[in-house]
Amino acid sequence: MRLAQHMAVAAKDVRADCIEAGEFPELAQRYRVMAVPKVVINDRVEFEGALPEREFLQAILRAVGDGPEPAA
């Protein structure tokens, strides 16, 4: 979350929201939260667990259509 918040401060087109799954069970169910952190970007790319900064940025680029698809 910290990295997402830093990106949101640095770029006006980025918004980062931190949601407590226990306080918003409907969102946790909607996004199938099984572990934390759960990151969902533009409802297109999602992952669980912390990623290194480079991989986090690649996920963002995939979500906005500017990055390569992950290898299968």
N, CA, C and O atoms as a printed pandas DataFrame, in Angstrom:
     atom_number atom_name residue_name chain_id  residue_number  x_coord  y_coord  z_coord
0              1         N          MET        A               1    0.821   -1.183    0.000
1              2        CA          MET        A               1    0.000    0.000    0.000
2              3         C          MET        A               1    0.867    1.250    0.000
3              4         O          MET        A               1    0.535    2.254   -0.630
4              5         N          ARG        A               2    1.968    1.173    0.708
5              6        CA          ARG        A               2    2.838    2.343    0.785
6              7         C          ARG        A               2    3.326    2.761   -0.600
7              8         O          ARG        A               2    3.334    3.948   -0.924
8              9         N          LEU        A               3    3.732    1.791   -1.415
9             10        CA          LEU        A               3    4.200    2.109   -2.763
10            11         C          LEU        A               3    3.070    2.713   -3.593
11            12         O          LEU        A               3    3.291    3.686   -4.314
12            13         N          ALA        A               4    1.885    2.162   -3.504
13            14        CA          ALA        A               4    0.736    2.703   -4.247
14            15         C          ALA        A               4    0.438    4.126   -3.796
15            16         O          ALA        A               4    0.130    4.984   -4.624
16            17         N          GLN        A               5    0.524    4.384   -2.518
17            18        CA          GLN        A               5    0.274    5.735   -2.018
18            19         C          GLN        A               5    1.332    6.717   -2.516
19            20         O          GLN        A               5    1.014    7.856   -2.857
20            21         N          HIS        A               6    2.575    6.280   -2.557
21            22        CA          HIS        A               6    3.638    7.145   -3.092
22            23         C          HIS        A               6    3.384    7.459   -4.561
23            24         O          HIS        A               6    3.588    8.589   -5.005
24            25         N          MET        A               7    2.944    6.467   -5.306
25            26        CA          MET        A               7    2.643    6.693   -6.719
26            27         C          MET        A               7    1.476    7.671   -6.874
27            28         O          MET        A               7    1.483    8.509   -7.775
28            29         N          ALA        A               8    0.486    7.565   -6.007
29            30        CA          ALA        A               8   -0.667    8.457   -6.070
30            31         C          ALA        A               8   -0.275    9.903   -5.761
31            32         O          ALA        A               8   -0.824   10.835   -6.349
32            33         N          VAL        A               9    0.657   10.086   -4.858
33            34        CA          VAL        A               9    1.134   11.427   -4.543
34            35         C          VAL        A               9    1.926   11.998   -5.720
35            36         O          VAL        A               9    1.844   13.191   -6.010
36            37         N          ALA        A              10    2.687   11.147   -6.388
37            38        CA          ALA        A              10    3.557   11.598   -7.471
38            39         C          ALA        A              10    2.829   11.836   -8.791
39            40         O          ALA        A              10    3.295   12.614   -9.623
40            41         N          ALA        A              11    1.696   11.175   -8.989
41            42        CA          ALA        A              11    1.004   11.276  -10.288
42            43         C          ALA        A              11   -0.472   11.574  -10.070
43            44         O          ALA        A              11   -1.157   10.845   -9.352
44            45         N          LYS        A              12   -0.955   12.630  -10.678
45            46        CA          LYS        A              12   -2.350   13.049  -10.466
46            47         C          LYS        A              12   -3.362   12.043  -11.013
47            48         O          LYS        A              12   -4.517   12.049  -10.588
48            49         N          ASP        A              13   -2.953   11.181  -11.946
49            50        CA          ASP        A              13   -3.867   10.198  -12.522
50            51         C          ASP        A              13   -3.900    8.884  -11.752
51            52         O          ASP        A              13   -4.564    7.937  -12.173
52            53         N          VAL        A              14   -3.195    8.815  -10.634
53            54        CA          VAL        A              14   -3.140    7.597   -9.831
54            55         C          VAL        A              14   -3.885    7.829   -8.525
55            56         O          VAL        A              14   -3.693    8.845   -7.857
56            57         N          ARG        A              15   -4.738    6.873   -8.171
57            58        CA          ARG        A              15   -5.446    6.925   -6.895
58            59         C          ARG        A              15   -5.204    5.604   -6.176
59            60         O          ARG        A              15   -5.268    4.539   -6.791
60            61         N          ALA        A              16   -4.929    5.667   -4.897
61            62        CA          ALA        A              16   -4.687    4.471   -4.094
62            63         C          ALA        A              16   -5.647    4.477   -2.911
63            64         O          ALA        A              16   -5.696    5.440   -2.145
64            65         N          ASP        A              17   -6.399    3.408   -2.768
65            66        CA          ASP        A              17   -7.313    3.254   -1.647
66            67         C          ASP        A              17   -6.938    2.001   -0.874
67            68         O          ASP        A              17   -6.725    0.941   -1.462
68            69         N          CYS        A              18   -6.859    2.121    0.427
69            70        CA          CYS        A              18   -6.586    0.984    1.295
70            71         C          CYS        A              18   -7.893    0.621    2.002
71            72         O          CYS        A              18   -8.480    1.453    2.693
72            73         N          ILE        A              19   -8.336   -0.600    1.829
73            74        CA          ILE        A              19   -9.606   -1.052    2.391
74            75         C          ILE        A              19   -9.339   -2.158    3.409
75            76         O          ILE        A              19   -8.609   -3.105    3.117
76            77         N          GLU        A              20   -9.911   -2.046    4.573
77            78        CA          GLU        A              20   -9.815   -3.087    5.594
78            79         C          GLU        A              20  -10.894   -4.128    5.289
79            80         O          GLU        A              20  -12.087   -3.853    5.422
80            81         N          ALA        A              21  -10.467   -5.317    4.883
81            82        CA          ALA        A              21  -11.403   -6.354    4.439
82            83         C          ALA        A              21  -12.430   -6.701    5.513
83            84         O          ALA        A              21  -13.586   -6.977    5.191
84            85         N          GLY        A              22  -12.032   -6.692    6.767
85            86        CA          GLY        A              22  -12.961   -7.019    7.846
86            87         C          GLY        A              22  -14.054   -5.978    8.028
87            88         O          GLY        A              22  -15.145   -6.300    8.499
88            89         N          GLU        A              23  -13.778   -4.747    7.663
89            90        CA          GLU        A              23  -14.764   -3.675    7.780
90            91         C          GLU        A              23  -15.654   -3.562    6.548
91            92         O          GLU        A              23  -16.732   -2.970    6.612
92            93         N          PHE        A              24  -15.213   -4.121    5.433
93            94        CA          PHE        A              24  -15.971   -4.062    4.187
94            95         C          PHE        A              24  -16.072   -5.458    3.582
95            96         O          PHE        A              24  -15.494   -5.715    2.525
96            97         N          PRO        A              25  -16.802   -6.367    4.242
97            98        CA          PRO        A              25  -16.861   -7.755    3.768
98            99         C          PRO        A              25  -17.433   -7.891    2.355
99           100         O          PRO        A              25  -17.085   -8.829    1.637
100          101         N          GLU        A              26  -18.307   -6.966    1.949
101          102        CA          GLU        A              26  -18.858   -7.061    0.598
102          103         C          GLU        A              26  -17.765   -6.836   -0.459
103          104         O          GLU        A              26  -17.784   -7.470   -1.514
104          105         N          LEU        A              27  -16.829   -5.947   -0.178
105          106        CA          LEU        A              27  -15.719   -5.740   -1.108
106          107         C          LEU        A              27  -14.760   -6.927   -1.079
107          108         O          LEU        A              27  -14.251   -7.346   -2.119
108          109         N          ALA        A              28  -14.519   -7.465    0.108
109          110        CA          ALA        A              28  -13.644   -8.628    0.232
110          111         C          ALA        A              28  -14.214   -9.804   -0.559
111          112         O          ALA        A              28  -13.473  -10.542   -1.208
112          113         N          GLN        A              29  -15.514   -9.969   -0.502
113          114        CA          GLN        A              29  -16.160  -11.049   -1.256
114          115         C          GLN        A              29  -16.115  -10.754   -2.759
115          116         O          GLN        A              29  -15.801  -11.639   -3.555
116          117         N          ARG        A              30  -16.425   -9.530   -3.141
117          118        CA          ARG        A              30  -16.424   -9.146   -4.558
118          119         C          ARG        A              30  -15.070   -9.406   -5.215
119          120         O          ARG        A              30  -15.004   -9.889   -6.346
120          121         N          TYR        A              31  -13.991   -9.081   -4.498
121          122        CA          TYR        A              31  -12.649   -9.239   -5.054
122          123         C          TYR        A              31  -11.969  -10.538   -4.613
123          124         O          TYR        A              31  -10.773  -10.722   -4.835
124          125         N          ARG        A              32  -12.729  -11.426   -3.993
125          126        CA          ARG        A              32  -12.232  -12.746   -3.583
126          127         C          ARG        A              32  -10.921  -12.638   -2.792
127          128         O          ARG        A              32   -9.921  -13.265   -3.143
128          129         N          VAL        A              33  -10.940  -11.848   -1.739
129          130        CA          VAL        A              33   -9.752  -11.664   -0.904
130          131         C          VAL        A              33   -9.553  -12.912   -0.051
131          132         O          VAL        A              33  -10.392  -13.253    0.782
132          133         N          MET        A              34   -8.430  -13.586   -0.274
133          134        CA          MET        A              34   -8.092  -14.786    0.490
134          135         C          MET        A              34   -6.830  -14.562    1.318
135          136         O          MET        A              34   -6.571  -15.287    2.279
136          137         N          ALA        A              35   -6.049  -13.550    0.936
137          138        CA          ALA        A              35   -4.813  -13.218    1.638
138          139         C          ALA        A              35   -4.582  -11.722    1.464
139          140         O          ALA        A              35   -5.148  -11.092    0.571
140          141         N          VAL        A              36   -3.754  -11.176    2.319
141          142        CA          VAL        A              36   -3.443   -9.756    2.215
142          143         C          VAL        A              36   -1.936   -9.573    2.125
143          144         O          VAL        A              36   -1.201  -10.382    2.692
144          145         N          PRO        A              37   -1.454   -8.573    1.456
145          146        CA          PRO        A              37   -2.266   -7.590    0.757
146          147         C          PRO        A              37   -2.840   -8.160   -0.543
147          148         O          PRO        A              37   -2.205   -8.979   -1.208
148          149         N          LYS        A              38   -4.016   -7.727   -0.882
149          150        CA          LYS        A              38   -4.659   -8.051   -2.162
150          151         C          LYS        A              38   -4.701   -6.747   -2.942
151          152         O          LYS        A              38   -5.266   -5.760   -2.470
152          153         N          VAL        A              39   -4.116   -6.732   -4.116
153          154        CA          VAL        A              39   -4.055   -5.527   -4.931
154          155         C          VAL        A              39   -4.900   -5.748   -6.179
155          156         O          VAL        A              39   -4.751   -6.747   -6.883
156          157         N          VAL        A              40   -5.783   -4.801   -6.435
157          158        CA          VAL        A              40   -6.619   -4.826   -7.632
158          159         C          VAL        A              40   -6.386   -3.503   -8.354
159          160         O          VAL        A              40   -6.541   -2.431   -7.768
160          161         N          ILE        A              41   -6.014   -3.586   -9.626
161          162        CA          ILE        A              41   -5.714   -2.384  -10.401
162          163         C          ILE        A              41   -6.706   -2.292  -11.554
163          164         O          ILE        A              41   -6.718   -3.130  -12.455
164          165         N          ASN        A              42   -7.538   -1.251  -11.505
165          166        CA          ASN        A              42   -8.518   -0.987  -12.561
166          167         C          ASN        A              42   -9.422   -2.183  -12.862
167          168         O          ASN        A              42   -9.903   -2.319  -13.987
168          169         N          ASP        A              43   -9.656   -3.031  -11.898
169          170        CA          ASP        A              43  -10.470   -4.240  -12.082
170          171         C          ASP        A              43   -9.954   -5.130  -13.211
171          172         O          ASP        A              43  -10.697   -5.974  -13.712
172          173         N          ARG        A              44   -8.704   -4.962  -13.619
173          174        CA          ARG        A              44   -8.129   -5.747  -14.722
174          175         C          ARG        A              44   -6.998   -6.658  -14.262
175          176         O          ARG        A              44   -6.879   -7.789  -14.733
176          177         N          VAL        A              45   -6.179   -6.177  -13.355
177          178        CA          VAL        A              45   -5.026   -6.938  -12.878
178          179         C          VAL        A              45   -5.135   -7.025  -11.369
179          180         O          VAL        A              45   -5.415   -6.033  -10.697
180          181         N          GLU        A              46   -4.912   -8.214  -10.845
181          182        CA          GLU        A              46   -4.927   -8.365   -9.387
182          183         C          GLU        A              46   -3.893   -9.398   -8.975
183          184         O          GLU        A              46   -3.552  -10.309   -9.729
184          185         N          PHE        A              47   -3.405   -9.225   -7.750
185          186        CA          PHE        A              47   -2.450  -10.171   -7.193
186          187         C          PHE        A              47   -2.507  -10.084   -5.677
187          188         O          PHE        A              47   -2.994   -9.107   -5.109
188          189         N          GLU        A              48   -1.999  -11.128   -5.036
189          190        CA          GLU        A              48   -1.926  -11.168   -3.578
190          191         C          GLU        A              48   -0.463  -11.212   -3.181
191          192         O          GLU        A              48    0.363  -11.833   -3.850
192          193         N          GLY        A              49   -0.163  -10.551   -2.096
193          194        CA          GLY        A              49    1.195  -10.527   -1.590
194          195         C          GLY        A              49    1.945   -9.288   -2.055
195          196         O          GLY        A              49    1.536   -8.611   -2.999
196          197         N          ALA        A              50    3.027   -9.010   -1.389
197          198        CA          ALA        A              50    3.849   -7.852   -1.721
198          199         C          ALA        A              50    4.736   -8.186   -2.915
199          200         O          ALA        A              50    5.302   -9.276   -3.001
200          201         N          LEU        A              51    4.844   -7.236   -3.825
201          202        CA          LEU        A              51    5.722   -7.396   -4.984
202          203         C          LEU        A              51    6.848   -6.382   -4.905
203          204         O          LEU        A              51    6.682   -5.303   -4.335
204          205         N          PRO        A              52    7.996   -6.730   -5.478
205          206        CA          PRO        A              52    9.048   -5.723   -5.597
206          207         C          PRO        A              52    8.536   -4.568   -6.470
207          208         O          PRO        A              52    7.633   -4.748   -7.287
208          209         N          GLU        A              53    9.117   -3.402   -6.287
209          210        CA          GLU        A              53    8.655   -2.200   -6.978
210          211         C          GLU        A              53    8.573   -2.387   -8.497
211          212         O          GLU        A              53    7.597   -1.968   -9.120
212          213         N          ARG        A              54    9.569   -3.000   -9.081
213          214        CA          ARG        A              54    9.588   -3.194  -10.540
214          215         C          ARG        A              54    8.388   -4.030  -11.005
215          216         O          ARG        A              54    7.743   -3.678  -11.992
216          217         N          GLU        A              55    8.083   -5.131  -10.308
217          218        CA          GLU        A              55    6.957   -5.990  -10.676
218          219         C          GLU        A              55    5.626   -5.288  -10.428
219          220         O          GLU        A              55    4.672   -5.482  -11.182
220          221         N          PHE        A              56    5.556   -4.476   -9.378
221          222        CA          PHE        A              56    4.350   -3.704   -9.094
222          223         C          PHE        A              56    4.083   -2.737  -10.249
223          224         O          PHE        A              56    2.949   -2.616  -10.711
224          225         N          LEU        A              57    5.117   -2.057  -10.708
225          226        CA          LEU        A              57    4.979   -1.138  -11.831
226          227         C          LEU        A              57    4.553   -1.878  -13.098
227          228         O          LEU        A              57    3.720   -1.373  -13.851
228          229         N          GLN        A              58    5.103   -3.054  -13.345
229          230        CA          GLN        A              58    4.706   -3.847  -14.509
230          231         C          GLN        A              58    3.224   -4.221  -14.430
231          232         O          GLN        A              58    2.533   -4.230  -15.449
232          233         N          ALA        A              59    2.733   -4.529  -13.232
233          234        CA          ALA        A              59    1.311   -4.846  -13.063
234          235         C          ALA        A              59    0.450   -3.629  -13.384
235          236         O          ALA        A              59   -0.602   -3.757  -14.010
236          237         N          ILE        A              60    0.889   -2.466  -12.962
237          238        CA          ILE        A              60    0.150   -1.235  -13.272
238          239         C          ILE        A              60    0.124   -1.009  -14.779
239          240         O          ILE        A              60   -0.921   -0.680  -15.340
240          241         N          LEU        A              61    1.252   -1.181  -15.428
241          242        CA          LEU        A              61    1.312   -0.990  -16.874
242          243         C          LEU        A              61    0.416   -1.982  -17.610
243          244         O          LEU        A              61   -0.221   -1.619  -18.599
244          245         N          ARG        A              62    0.359   -3.224  -17.143
245          246        CA          ARG        A              62   -0.568   -4.193  -17.739
246          247         C          ARG        A              62   -2.006   -3.751  -17.575
247          248         O          ARG        A              62   -2.813   -3.902  -18.493
248          249         N          ALA        A              63   -2.336   -3.201  -16.408
249          250        CA          ALA        A              63   -3.708   -2.793  -16.126
250          251         C          ALA        A              63   -4.165   -1.652  -17.007
251          252         O          ALA        A              63   -5.351   -1.542  -17.317
252          253         N          VAL        A              64   -3.231   -0.793  -17.418
253          254        CA          VAL        A              64   -3.605    0.330  -18.274
254          255         C          VAL        A              64   -3.314    0.033  -19.741
255          256         O          VAL        A              64   -3.497    0.895  -20.600
256          257         N          GLY        A              65   -2.864   -1.180  -20.026
257          258        CA          GLY        A              65   -2.659   -1.592  -21.400
258          259         C          GLY        A              65   -1.352   -1.188  -22.016
259          260         O          GLY        A              65   -1.205   -1.229  -23.237
260          261         N          ASP        A              66   -0.380   -0.791  -21.189
261          262        CA          ASP        A              66    0.919   -0.355  -21.716
262          263         C          ASP        A              66    2.049   -1.326  -21.432
263          264         O          ASP        A              66    3.209   -1.038  -21.727
264          265         N          GLY        A              67    1.722   -2.459  -20.869
265          266        CA          GLY        A              67    2.784   -3.386  -20.498
266          267         C          GLY        A              67    2.569   -4.763  -21.086
267          268         O          GLY        A              67    1.465   -5.080  -21.529
268          269         N          PRO        A              68    3.611   -5.592  -21.098
269          270        CA          PRO        A              68    3.486   -6.955  -21.625
270          271         C          PRO        A              68    2.658   -7.819  -20.702
271          272         O          PRO        A              68    2.647   -7.616  -19.488
272          273         N          GLU        A              69    1.973   -8.770  -21.272
273          274        CA          GLU        A              69    1.229   -9.747  -20.482
274          275         C          GLU        A              69    2.229  -10.642  -19.768
275          276         O          GLU        A              69    3.307  -10.906  -20.301
276          277         N          PRO        A              70    1.892  -11.115  -18.568
277          278        CA          PRO        A              70    2.824  -11.979  -17.846
278          279         C          PRO        A              70    2.991  -13.310  -18.571
279          280         O          PRO        A              70    2.075  -13.779  -19.247
280          281         N          ALA        A              71    4.165  -13.913  -18.424
281          282        CA          ALA        A              71    4.428  -15.218  -19.023
282          283         C          ALA        A              71    3.571  -16.275  -18.345
283          284         O          ALA        A              71    3.369  -16.232  -17.132
284          285         N          ALA        A              72    3.077  -17.203  -19.110
285          286        CA          ALA        A              72    2.211  -18.266  -18.563
286          287         C          ALA        A              72    3.007  -19.355  -17.921
287          288         O          ALA        A              72    2.435  -20.320  -17.414
